[in-house]
Amino acid sequence: MAEEDDKTGIRLLQSLKGKICEAKHLLAYTGTTRTRDSFCTVNLDQEEVYRTKVVEKSLSPFYGEDYYFEIPRHFQCLAFYIYDKGVFQSIPIGKVAIMKEDLYKYNGKETWFSLQPVDSNSEVQGKVHLDLKLHEVITDNGSVQQLVVRIIECQGLPLINGQSCDPYATVSLVGPSRSDQKKTKVKKKTSNPHFDETFYFEVTRSSSYTRKSQFQVEEEDIEKLEIRVDLWNNINLVQDNFLGEIKVPVKILKNDSAFQAWYYLQPKDNVHKSSRPEDLGSLRLNICYSEDYVLSSQHYTPLRDLLLKSPEVKPISASAGHILGEACRENNDAMLPFVRLLLHHNKLVPFVTAVAELELRDTQEANTIFRGNSMATRCIDEMMKIVGKHYLKVTLKSIIDEICENSKPCEIDPIRLKEGDNLETNKENLRQYVDKIFHTIVDSSMSCPTLMCDVFYSLRQMSSKRFPNDLHVQYSAVSSFVFLRFFAVAVVSPHSFHLRPHHPDAQTSRTLTLISKTIQTLGSWGSLSKNKLSSFKESFMCDFFKLFQEDQCTELVKKFLDEISSAESRAPSCVEESLILKEGEVFKRAQGRKRIGKKNFKKRWLRLTNKELTYHRQQGKEALFSVPIRSIRGVERLSEDAFNRKNMYQVFYGEKILYIQANNCVEANEWVEIISRVSRCNQHRLNFYHPSAYNTNIWSCCSATAENAQGCTSCTAHAPADVQLDIDGDREVERIYSLFDTYFFRLNKMEEACGRIAIYQGPDEQEDVSHFTIEESMQTFMTLKKIKELVEKLRDLHETYSRKSLSSAKIGSEENPFGKKVS
């Protein structure tokens, strides 16, 4: 979900990925050396959006968890909190907080951060809109100098325990000898309260009334007074939570009797800060934050067309796609947006075929085929990750879940055996797991996506043509991808492929590593003739492999590779079994039932499969209610004012609506996207919906009185060209533009190299450009010239937008409030 500039139509799309690696030297309990059970959270401002598993009994815990999510809203600060897991309540040990504008300093790098203390009085977020006026009021006893303070609204207050707070404000006029305080009403269940309350304070009173032609305030009074606004969360029976404060000196009204502005909330200024902060430990993180300012679609058309012509360009090295890979060679993620763009337009297979053919020309030995990190292998790797997600879940998820949840000992290295372990029992446990996964894979050909089969078919044909005397190369060309780069990698890192929610523990990780190594070798048995036992350095692995029948495994692998690289036309396979796509804890609004006269929300376990959407009382319990996927007519976000709750969405089925609240903004965004994706081809989908709720016989969004009134807002989800791959083509082209812009110096070097080759009629020997693949220098030069021209045009458009944004963001405005942002 994007933030969109209403005036320009430019979308801001933000994403965050990285890794929570480990902590070290966490502070032990006071006066002891007792270890802790800890976990780490990722927070956007004060909203938790990700949590690691609990690591027990360690002051230097290893978390090792990757995270990735789209950020659907504006935020000021990214924070990582380490908590001590308690029986009733988890206590924060320390935090790492980074302002949004500073994230670029750490982009893509692993960094150790010192933990900072967590103080409830300093954990603030949000902003306040204030209106001040100073005027003279004439009474029977003379003139009164009166300050009028109107607190209009607040935005972005934090969630408390995952729920919107009950905020109120105190407004005080503070001076050397006075402190007058007034209080607003409490606003229930909202993070964006609209107060619109006005308070009056007497500033000075003259001893006798004298009419003045112009009102003036005495200098000594105005300099000593300030308005203080404190925000609180109302909690019955216990002390209210401090949410932040602002202080505004009254002297700002010296030259103007009225003043209105936005202010960032600040922490209390009396928070104790030790001159020598306690060493709380440190946290190692990898952070990669990206933001794409996506322009209107027509601006990307020329660059998009140039990129999409890449598969047709002869030679392929002169194409825009190949030049992108050459210019960004050391950037491992550079080919991802290009692969997604080609997938979106059904042009990936011809491009991959062309670059793979180019690579094969330089491959001298069959046993090294597709072993390096080339453009062809990078493109195919990215393609398999995108289109093979469903395939992996169908094939591996149930077995991976069994391995992670049962935690059977599988260590077969005698040196690593724990006391009490039985080597033969461990071997049998491991053999059973390997046997299950291996046979599941070789029996899964009908679930292999058509696109993967098409690519494998091309690889097989080209490899056989390149090495006609090697009968095994047709298999090794395919197995090097499907076993080595796909299944084996998913087995060893199931959390990275969304097969598990968290990184497995140390024992399970070791089990998965042994299985992965075995699967790699079993997969290669059908491709190479030499004895694979000789490829193992460890003697215990050689002994373990003797448990498998080589001839039988070889035939099964060959049969599987034949099936997934067949020339036969394949229709997308229908998966009969139910596959869990997403599940998690939510709050669901009761459907028609009342409790103490009020419709209520209950905590439920929501599960989405490829067949139905169900909710359960708890995880693992029977479904309380089920909605078939084919019955879903739409899914949309719900405005906060509908039920005074944030992060809500609504699922339309039949003539009814299911109202659901997610735990955070990222979860809400993910639920809406995935439900939308699986239901987009349904018949009778809605075209319009109500973004609010029907309460007290009226739709609060449009004031329609009939409950069955047509929606007042257009639905956001429409059937895309490729239902399985929900790809934003403009965003991908924007990312490719950013890559070209970042590596513009490399384009210049390639252009110079083309010129020298054309002049001297030979390869360029300069060290910095000799690694470029340039077959037709003139054609490559013309493509480079066109790329640079289009990149410069897009750069000008971005710079124009940046200048306008900076000039329009007046200090004190909603976009640029007074005060510093708080981390």
FENTA-V321354 format. One record per helix or strand of 2 or more residues. SS is the DSSP state (2 for helix, 1 for strand). FROM is the first residue (numbers start at 1). LEN is the number of residues. Records with the same first field share a line. If there is no record, write none. Layout:
BEGIN
SS: FROM-LEN  FROM-LEN
END
This chain:
BEGIN
1: 3-2  11-14  38-7  47-5  62-10  77-8  91-9  109-6  127-13  142-14  167-9  178-6  194-12  226-8  241-9  258-7  282-13  580-10  601-9  612-5  623-6  632-7  648-6  656-6  688-2  694-2  698-2  713-2
2: 100-7  219-6  250-4  297-12  310-3  316-3  320-8  334-11  348-14  366-3  375-13  389-18  414-3  423-20  445-3  450-17  473-20  494-4  506-20  532-4  539-7  550-15  629-3  640-3  665-15  729-14  744-17  777-32
END
